[in-house]
Amino acid sequence: MRSDEFPDNDEDSPFTPAQRSAAAARSTWVSVAINLVLSVAQIAAGVLTKSQGLIADGIHTLSDLVADFVVLFANHHSQKDADVDHPYGHQRFETAASLVLGVLLLAVGVGMLWSAAGKLQNPESIATVHITALWVAGGALVAKELLFRYMLAVAKRVKSSMLVANAWHARSDAASSLVVGIGITGNVLGYPILDPIAAALVGFMVSKMGWSFGWDALHDLMDRAVDEAEVQAIRQTLLGTPGISGVHDVRTRKMGDMIVVDAHLEVEAQLSVEQGHDIAVEARNRVLQHHRVLNMMTHVDPFKRPDLDHLPPAQLAH
């Protein structure tokens, strides 16, 4: 998922976790129904019309069905409340689902490339495709593009990176159907080798998208920080809290579509422990209210004093 999919501020997002889950489930079931019909139609038509490209496109669509059920599974489990074993909740089920989607796409893409390479090595085995395959590819292209636009709109509305990944999976299907249509057209016009070439291009596109999704999800599972603009927005919210004179060491890590934050807050040294605590609580509440932050750990430091927390043990001894 690209970092600019969602705005930094969540004040304009009135959706509760339950509402987000319901919207995700609805859009995914729509995708299940469409992909089921398309995969059966594409694979059957590909076999009957002898189009390797259309069969590859059908297998790609079939992989969407598996992806949809992965999304439904992750969407259900990510909404569970925090427990003893998962004190921050289960939001990373969504990130794990994105990783599974990426691996699935990569495997499907590599399989397509392997199959197409076999045909290209034996061009005499390439059959002439019946023109019916072109109509099926065209219908699939329209259906997948409409599905992509619908799913991406839902994903942005409820701000779900997992749904964004699944929506772009649908867009990759639309692009592959376009390539397959071009390959079938070339085959019908007397250039049979264009059909397996189209299948190979589809395989390359699917592999590239799978790698991208999988790599991003892997980094998120390794506690990748959010982008600098969002960190600065959180920092400004902290600095706007009455009683805070400075902020340093603001650290973030992704937790699904949410963020966990650590921050050191600088207050006047003469304040009591209770006053410093109240300021830190107010700062935390502001951040949780105005940003997509799941939890925030604060540490109070005296203003314009060395932060001893970061000194090596040898220096602390002196």
N, C-alpha and C positions, 0 to 999 in steps of 0.2 A: 504494500500500500504506500502511496506517495504521502509525504508529510503534509501536503497542503490539502488533503481531502476534507479535513474538518477545520473549523475556526478554532482559535485558541480559547475563546471564552464560551462557557456553557450556559450563560444566562438565558439564551434564546432556545434552550432545549428543555421543554417541559415534560419530556417523557420519563416515566418511572422505569426501573428495570423490568417490571412485569410487562409494561406496554412495549418496550423495546423487544422483549422476547416474543410477544405475540405477533408483532409486525414482522419479525424475522421468520417466524414459523409460517405465516401466511404467504409471504413472498417465496419462500423455499418450496412450499407445497405446489404453488403455481409452476415453479421451475420443474418440479418432479413430473407433473402432468404433461407439460410441453415436451420435455426431454424424452419421456417414455414414448410418446407418439412419434417424435422425430427419429429417434434411434431405430425403432422398428421399421419405419418407412424408408430410411436411408440405406440401412443394411440390406433389406429385402430388395429395394430397387437397384442397389449396387450389384448384387448377385445376379439379378435377372438381366440387367443391362450391360453386365461385364465391365463395370467401372471400378477400378481399384481406388480412385480418388474418392468416390462416393462412399465406398465401404469404409475407408479410413476416416472420413468425416462422420459416418455413423458410429464408429467405435469411439471417436472423440466425444460425440454426444452421449454415448452410453456411459463414458467416464463421468459425465456431469451428474448422472443419476447417483453414482457412488458418492460423488462430492456433495450432492444435496443431502444425502443421508448423514454424511459426516457433519455437515453444518447443523442439521436438526439435532444430532446427538450433542454436539458441543454447545449449541444454543440452550439446550435443556440443562446441562450440567453447569454452565457458566453462571446461571442465575441462582445457584444454591448459596445459602447464607454462609458466612464464615463459621469455621468450627475449630476444634482444638488442633487438628492436623493442618488446617489451612486458615490461619488467623487473618489473612488478608483477603479471604474469599476465593472464588474459583474462576476469576475472570480470565486467567491464562488458558482455560480450555479453548477460548476463541483463538488465541495465538497458536496453540497446538493444532487446532483445526486448519488454520492457514498453512502450517507446515505440512500437514498431511495432504492438503490440496496441491501444494507445490510438488511434493514427491510424486503424487498421482499423475499430475500433468507431465512431469519429466519422464516418468516411465512410459506413459502412453506415447509421448512424442518420439522417444528413442525407438519404440516398437514400430511406429509408422516409418521412420527413416530406414530402419532395417528392411522392412517389407518392400519399400520403394526401391531401395538399392538392389534388391534381388531382381526386380523387374527390369531395371535399367541395365543390368548386366546381361539380360537375355531379352533384348527388344523384340525378337521374333515371337515371344510368348504373349505380347501385348495384343489384346483383342480390340476390335472396333466397337466403340460404345454406342448404344442406342440413344437416340435423342431424348427419350423419356427421362433419362438421368439428368438432363439439363433442367427440365421443369422441376424435378424433385429438389435439386440443388438450389434453384431460385426460391422455391417456397421455404426451404430451410433457412436460407439467408434472411428473408424477411422476418420469419418467426423468431430467429435468434437475436436479431437486432432489436426488435420490439421488446423481447424478454430482457435484454441487457439494459435498455433504457428504464424499464419498469423497476428492475432490481436495484440499479444504481440510485434511482430516486429514493427508494425506500431506505437504502443503506445510508445515504447522506442525511436523510430526515431523522433517523434514529441514531446516527453516528456509530456505525458498527464496521470495524475494519474487516471482520470476517465476512460480512455481507458484501463489502466492496470487493474482496478477493473473489467471491463467488460470482458477482456481477461481471467482473472482467473476464472470468472464465467463460461466461456466456458471450462476451464480445469476441473472445478468441475464436469461439465457434462460428460467429458470424463472418469473421475474416477468413476462416478456413473454408467456409461454404463459398465465399466469393472466389477464392483461389481455385477451388475444385470446379466451380462453374466455368472458369476460364479454361482449365485443363480439359474438361469435357468438350467444350466448344472446339478447341484445337483438334481433339481426337476425331470428332465428327467431321471436321473439315479436311481430314486426311493426314493429320499429324499425330498418330497414336501415342507417340512417346510423351506427349504433353500431359497425358492422364497420370502416369506414375510420377512425373516431375511435379505435378500439382500435389500429389500425395506426399512427396518429400518436403515440399514447402510447408504444407500443413504440419508435418512432423517437426520441422525446425521451429515454427512459430509456437507450437505447443510446448516444446522443450524449453525454449527461451523464457516463456511466461512461467513455467513451472519452476525453473531455476530462480527467477526473480522473486516469486512469492515465497519459496522455501528459504532462500537466503535471508530475506527480510524477517521472516518469522523466527528463524534461528537466532538472529541478532537480538530480537525482542525477548526471546526466552533467556538470553544471556545478560539481561538487565541493561539493555541499551537505553541511553538517556533520550529525552525528547529534544526537539530542535531548539536552538539558542533563542529564537524569538519567543517561544512559549516559556522558556526559563526566565527570560527578562520580564515577561508579563507577570509571572508569579512573584518575581522579585519586587516589581513596582507595587503590587498589592500588599506585600509585606511592609514595604517602606511607607505606605499610606496609612498604616495602623498607628493610632496615637500612642506615643510612648516609645516607639522604635526609632532609634537614632542611626542605625546602620544594619546591614545584612551582609553576611558572607557565607561561603561554602554552601550554596544552594545546589543540592544534588537531586537528580530525578532518575527514575527507572520506570519502564512501562509495565503495566499490569493489565494485559488485555487492551481494552480501549481506554483504560484509566491510567492514572499516574500515582506513584508513591514518591513523596518528597521528604528530604531532610534539609534543615536549614538552621544556621546559627544566627540568632537575633541579638543585636547589641542594644542595651538599655543603659540608662544612667546608673553609675556604680552605687550611688547613695540610696537607691530604691531598696525596699525590703524584699525578701524572698517571695512573700505573698503578692506584692505589687508586680514583680517581674513575672510571676506565674500567670497572673490575670492578663497581662499584656500578651504573653505567648498564647494563651487560650484564645484571646480575641483575634490575634493574627491567624491562627490556625482556622478558626471559624470563617474568617473572610476568604481565605484561600479555597477552602472546601466549597464555599458558596459560589464563588465566581469562576472557578476553573474545574476541569475534569479530573480533580484530585480525589483519590480514594482515601488516602490517609497521609498525614504529615507529622513527622517527628521534629520537635523544636529543641534547641539548646540555647539557653540564655547566657550571654557574655556581657561583661562590663564594657561600656562604650570607650573606644580609644585605648584599650588595654590589650597587651599581647594575649593571644588565644593559646593558653598553655596546653590545650587538648592536642595540639598538633606538634608539640616539641618532642624530640626523641627522648627516650628514658634517661640517657646520659646527661642531657641538659636539665631535665627536671630534678635530678639529684643535687644540682648546684643551686 
